[in-house]
Amino acid sequence: MTDKEKRADEILDAAMAILVEEGWKGASMVAIARRANASKETLYAWFGNRQGLFEALIRRNAGQVDAALSAEGPLAEVMARFGTALLDLQLGEGALALNRVAIADVGRDPSLGRLLVETGRGKSLPLLAAHLGRAVEEGTVILDDPKQAVEDFLGLLKGDQQIVHLLGAGQRQDHEKRAAHATRQWFRLYGTAPIPG
């Protein structure tokens, strides 16, 4: 990672902290520059505007989940790893704050919400569907529609947890355990043999 990339990460960390603490209204470029110990000029030069800065933040977050899908291994391990990473991200304070902003702003400007969908679901779910396609070829699973199978996994994985957390009523839980459970249940639906555990 270059010095500029490290510095950009620090700025994104500062933006996320302010978003969590003060919400969208408090997350001005001035406040972010102050928190990051950077100049406004740097922020505008690197990110264009506040929207661009938060787009970079969304892309960075999505990259964490995509990394869980880039590793090879048995499908059950890939799914459990992806599930854990997805829950860690989506139920974390930062992603919840971004989702709240996108939801609150959707009537006036749906671009942030669209970006969340395109950068998150739009990238990660096809990667998981590709893993499922390979598993079909290997005979590990039987399914007709990889996209529907991914949706079924997400339903088992997340249930109503994201909305409960968005509303501030969520309880901390073991994401690894929840992802392993969802994976086992999914394999009962689609697997040619149950997975251990």
LUMPABA-987494 format. One record per residue (C-alpha): residue number from 1; residue in three letters; x, y, z. Coordinates in Angstrom, 1 decimal. Example, Ala and Ser with C-alpha at 12.3 -4.5 7.8 and 13.67 -1.06 7.14 Angstrom:
# residues 2
1,ALA,12.3,-4.5,7.8;
2,SER,13.7,-1.1,7.1;
This chain:
# residues 197
1,MET,0.0,0.0,0.0;
2,THR,1.4,3.4,-1.0;
3,ASP,1.6,6.4,1.3;
4,LYS,-1.3,8.0,-0.6;
5,GLU,-3.4,4.8,-0.2;
6,LYS,-2.7,4.7,3.5;
7,ARG,-3.6,8.4,3.8;
8,ALA,-6.8,7.9,1.9;
9,ASP,-7.7,5.0,4.2;
10,GLU,-7.2,7.3,7.2;
11,ILE,-9.5,9.9,5.6;
12,LEU,-12.1,7.2,5.0;
13,ASP,-11.8,6.0,8.6;
14,ALA,-12.4,9.6,9.8;
15,ALA,-15.4,9.9,7.5;
16,MET,-16.9,6.7,8.8;
17,ALA,-16.3,7.7,12.5;
18,ILE,-18.1,11.0,11.9;
19,LEU,-20.9,9.4,10.1;
20,VAL,-21.4,6.9,12.9;
21,GLU,-21.2,9.6,15.6;
22,GLU,-23.0,12.5,14.0;
23,GLY,-24.9,11.2,11.0;
24,TRP,-25.0,12.5,7.5;
25,LYS,-25.6,16.2,8.5;
26,GLY,-22.5,16.2,10.7;
27,ALA,-20.3,14.5,8.1;
28,SER,-19.3,17.6,6.2;
29,MET,-16.1,17.9,4.3;
30,VAL,-14.8,20.4,6.8;
31,ALA,-15.5,18.1,9.7;
32,ILE,-13.9,15.1,7.9;
33,ALA,-10.9,17.2,7.0;
34,ARG,-10.5,18.3,10.6;
35,ARG,-10.9,14.8,12.0;
36,ALA,-8.5,13.3,9.4;
37,ASN,-6.0,16.2,10.0;
38,ALA,-6.1,16.9,6.2;
39,SER,-7.0,19.9,4.1;
40,LYS,-10.3,20.3,2.4;
41,GLU,-8.4,20.8,-0.8;
42,THR,-7.0,17.2,-0.4;
43,LEU,-10.4,15.8,0.2;
44,TYR,-11.9,17.5,-2.9;
45,ALA,-8.9,16.6,-5.1;
46,TRP,-9.0,13.0,-4.1;
47,PHE,-12.7,12.3,-3.8;
48,GLY,-14.4,15.1,-5.8;
49,ASN,-17.1,15.9,-3.2;
50,ARG,-18.8,14.4,-0.1;
51,GLN,-20.7,11.9,-2.3;
52,GLY,-17.5,10.8,-3.9;
53,LEU,-15.9,10.3,-0.5;
54,PHE,-18.7,8.1,0.7;
55,GLU,-18.7,6.2,-2.6;
56,ALA,-15.0,5.4,-1.9;
57,LEU,-16.0,4.3,1.6;
58,ILE,-18.7,2.0,0.2;
59,ARG,-16.3,0.5,-2.3;
60,ARG,-13.7,-0.2,0.4;
61,ASN,-16.3,-1.9,2.6;
62,ALA,-17.5,-4.1,-0.3;
63,GLY,-14.0,-5.1,-1.0;
64,GLN,-13.8,-6.7,2.4;
65,VAL,-16.7,-9.0,1.6;
66,ASP,-15.4,-9.7,-1.9;
67,ALA,-12.1,-10.8,-0.5;
68,ALA,-13.9,-13.6,1.4;
69,LEU,-15.2,-14.9,-1.9;
70,SER,-11.9,-14.7,-3.8;
71,ALA,-10.3,-17.5,-1.8;
72,GLU,-10.8,-21.1,-3.1;
73,GLY,-11.8,-24.1,-1.1;
74,PRO,-14.8,-26.3,-0.5;
75,LEU,-18.1,-24.5,-1.1;
76,ALA,-19.2,-24.9,2.5;
77,GLU,-16.1,-23.1,3.7;
78,VAL,-16.4,-20.4,1.1;
79,MET,-20.1,-19.8,2.1;
80,ALA,-19.4,-19.7,5.8;
81,ARG,-16.4,-17.3,5.3;
82,PHE,-18.5,-15.1,3.0;
83,GLY,-21.4,-15.2,5.5;
84,THR,-19.3,-14.2,8.4;
85,ALA,-17.7,-11.3,6.4;
86,LEU,-21.1,-10.1,5.2;
87,LEU,-22.6,-10.1,8.7;
88,ASP,-19.5,-8.4,10.2;
89,LEU,-19.9,-5.7,7.6;
90,GLN,-23.6,-5.3,7.3;
91,LEU,-24.3,-5.4,11.1;
92,GLY,-21.3,-3.1,11.9;
93,GLU,-21.9,0.5,13.0;
94,GLY,-20.4,1.9,9.8;
95,ALA,-22.5,0.0,7.3;
96,LEU,-25.6,0.6,9.4;
97,ALA,-24.9,4.3,9.4;
98,LEU,-24.4,4.3,5.6;
99,ASN,-27.6,2.4,5.1;
100,ARG,-29.5,4.8,7.3;
101,VAL,-28.2,7.7,5.2;
102,ALA,-29.1,6.0,2.0;
103,ILE,-32.6,5.1,3.2;
104,ALA,-33.2,8.6,4.5;
105,ASP,-32.0,10.2,1.3;
106,VAL,-33.7,7.8,-1.2;
107,GLY,-36.7,10.1,-1.9;
108,ARG,-34.5,13.1,-2.7;
109,ASP,-31.5,11.4,-4.2;
110,PRO,-31.4,7.6,-4.7;
111,SER,-27.8,7.6,-6.0;
112,LEU,-26.2,6.5,-2.7;
113,GLY,-28.7,3.7,-2.3;
114,ARG,-28.1,2.5,-5.8;
115,LEU,-24.4,2.6,-5.2;
116,LEU,-24.8,0.4,-2.1;
117,VAL,-26.8,-2.1,-4.1;
118,GLU,-24.5,-2.1,-7.2;
119,THR,-21.2,-2.2,-5.2;
120,GLY,-22.4,-4.6,-2.6;
121,ARG,-25.0,-7.1,-3.9;
122,GLY,-24.2,-6.3,-7.5;
123,LYS,-20.6,-7.5,-7.1;
124,SER,-20.6,-10.1,-4.3;
125,LEU,-23.7,-12.1,-5.3;
126,PRO,-22.5,-12.9,-8.8;
127,LEU,-19.2,-14.1,-7.3;
128,LEU,-21.0,-16.4,-4.9;
129,ALA,-23.3,-17.6,-7.7;
130,ALA,-20.1,-18.5,-9.7;
131,HIS,-19.0,-20.7,-6.8;
132,LEU,-22.4,-22.4,-6.8;
133,GLY,-22.1,-23.0,-10.5;
134,ARG,-18.8,-24.7,-10.0;
135,ALA,-20.3,-26.8,-7.2;
136,VAL,-23.1,-27.9,-9.5;
137,GLU,-20.5,-29.0,-12.1;
138,GLU,-18.7,-30.9,-9.3;
139,GLY,-21.9,-32.6,-8.1;
140,THR,-21.7,-31.0,-4.7;
141,VAL,-25.1,-29.3,-5.0;
142,ILE,-28.2,-29.6,-7.1;
143,LEU,-29.9,-26.4,-8.1;
144,ASP,-31.5,-24.9,-11.2;
145,ASP,-31.2,-21.2,-10.4;
146,PRO,-27.9,-20.0,-8.7;
147,LYS,-29.4,-16.5,-8.2;
148,GLN,-32.3,-17.9,-6.2;
149,ALA,-30.0,-20.2,-4.3;
150,VAL,-27.9,-17.2,-3.3;
151,GLU,-31.1,-15.4,-2.2;
152,ASP,-32.1,-18.4,-0.1;
153,PHE,-28.7,-18.4,1.6;
154,LEU,-29.0,-14.7,2.4;
155,GLY,-32.4,-15.3,3.9;
156,LEU,-31.0,-18.0,6.1;
157,LEU,-28.0,-16.0,7.0;
158,LYS,-29.5,-12.6,7.7;
159,GLY,-33.1,-13.2,8.5;
160,ASP,-34.4,-9.9,9.9;
161,GLN,-31.1,-9.0,11.6;
162,GLN,-30.2,-6.1,9.3;
163,ILE,-33.5,-4.3,9.8;
164,VAL,-33.5,-5.0,13.5;
165,HIS,-30.0,-3.5,13.7;
166,LEU,-31.0,-0.6,11.5;
167,LEU,-33.7,0.2,14.0;
168,GLY,-31.3,0.2,16.9;
169,ALA,-32.7,-3.0,18.5;
170,GLY,-30.1,-5.5,17.4;
171,GLN,-28.2,-7.7,19.8;
172,ARG,-24.5,-8.6,19.4;
173,GLN,-24.1,-12.2,18.2;
174,ASP,-21.5,-14.7,17.0;
175,HIS,-21.4,-14.1,13.2;
176,GLU,-19.2,-17.1,12.6;
177,LYS,-21.7,-19.4,14.4;
178,ARG,-24.7,-17.8,12.5;
179,ALA,-22.9,-18.2,9.1;
180,ALA,-22.0,-21.8,9.9;
181,HIS,-25.7,-22.5,10.8;
182,ALA,-27.0,-20.8,7.6;
183,THR,-24.5,-22.8,5.5;
184,ARG,-25.6,-26.1,7.1;
185,GLN,-29.3,-25.3,6.5;
186,TRP,-28.6,-24.2,2.9;
187,PHE,-26.8,-27.5,2.2;
188,ARG,-29.9,-29.4,3.5;
189,LEU,-31.8,-27.6,0.8;
190,TYR,-29.3,-27.9,-2.1;
191,GLY,-26.5,-30.2,-1.1;
192,THR,-26.0,-33.7,-2.4;
193,ALA,-24.7,-34.7,1.1;
194,PRO,-25.1,-32.8,4.4;
195,ILE,-22.0,-31.0,5.7;
196,PRO,-20.6,-32.0,9.1;
197,GLY,-21.5,-30.0,12.2;
